[in-house]
């Protein structure tokens, strides 16, 4: 590798406004838009407890308050029925529970919160009646720890993932990060165009120099990968530190995946630039569109697409670098084990190596019939 | 011989771009490749540099076979392309340093060479400029600096003055003479015959991929029958006079366009005194009278029947 070519290739990328915009600024702008668009969605994900009052005018059955607290669904207040009626009419509470002859839920409206309260109370009544019936017929069961094994909350709770702050929106940001890494394909396509003498006068001049083509190629793509990796690091920093999106604590693993992603993206661009015989501008446009399609299939625009592709056409999911990056980051975020992460990393690196090998083989055999 | 091209054949499908081209270039000369657009000059250069594969023939530079991996040969070649080939994102200094660095690895030496190249093309005031901020002439000078900064023994300039203003053109031509004086062998392609005449010690004229004439300027001009041309600005000449002029020994053609009479002589003959005497004897009023030697365009015209710029 030539450090001289590497240095100037990196400098060129830094000074090229188009590269700076598409490879560095565009992902940041998109991340900002994502954050604005999804901020409501993210806030909606935090569940607000249902405000329920329990009338103190009557005796509350033993165990009800405890069951309600354990369910983690309710914000309970103990007030008189008159006060409860007043609060209900002012919509300060969803409803109130009174125990005249039997437990009753008083509500004025219908809705999700009212349904939650109703379903809980029905379930409580059903379970408590069943328990009383069982105990009536078989009192010694209490000594066998029957009551300790009961739980009212099974139907209301969710499984908690490895990450403490589960957030589906983060997948959009993973796809965005995949796009940032894979945009190096545009720079890769440009690099290959200035290696081939038949592509431009600049390329012809470089070919006349006593620098082996492979050496120049490796130096240029190294600069591209470094530049793009730098963009990815900036994007990660921006998303996690400024936009406060939680990417988890496995930052080194995220970095490694992004580095391999930049390599694969660059090599995809070089291969594309090498085999497609079109004008440079058209190639740039095509390669960036292909990257966007890859990102779309990995769920960047519509999250469900990722799962549809994975279910209906898993082979596409396995050969789509954007999906491999997204899925690798997803695996890091949601699972404690690294199996799925390393599978994605290996597939991504493998794809990059295949692209690289084909590029080098084609490049070495290339002789120009016309310039 | 610095360059030896033997029986070079290059085809683009049915079109023969180079047809058994033979050229030999000696050390220290400025060799001109002259020909109209499409005559095969650039194709010949591209084959010479191993940028293009060719169908037949052989190319030797510095006594060795030229091929894409002949890095020791490439190390001593400098190329100035027809179209400006620089990085838009790099400054003047950085561009020259980049291309020089492809040949010279020693940083200190490279810095000296880059400075020399900048002085040579007089771009000292523009070192921090980006190419898009340079005028056409300055851009051409940068293009030259990028090609010659590493002090090559063989410099190939492919139409370096295309679309350049007269002042910049003179600067470029003077620079080429200086490079040659410093010991570089130059190959200069152009379709401007004046430049070739002014610069080159030997030349080859190309047409349809073939060398139709080669040698020194005098040798090439000596290949045709045309000698000097006498041009007379005249106002009252008639058909009889023209017929009588045609009878003068060694006159091969007479042409009258508006008030300008052109009398062409056979090669090696001089008729200026005879013509002046004829004008005086026949009381023909006249303005300027001057004599012209045949140009390379005349050579091309006589051999191919068409003008160089056709």
Interface residues (C-beta under 8 A of the other chain):
Chain A: X4 X5 X8 X11 X12 X13 X15 X16 X197 X200 X201 X202 X204 X205 X206 X207 X208 X209 X210 X211 X212 X367 X368 X369 X370 X371
Chain B: X12 X46 X49 X51 X52 X53 X68 X69 X71 X72 X74 X75 X77 X79 X81 X82 X83 X84 X85 X86 X87 X88 X89 X90 X94 X97 X98 X99 X101 X102 X103 X105 X146 X147
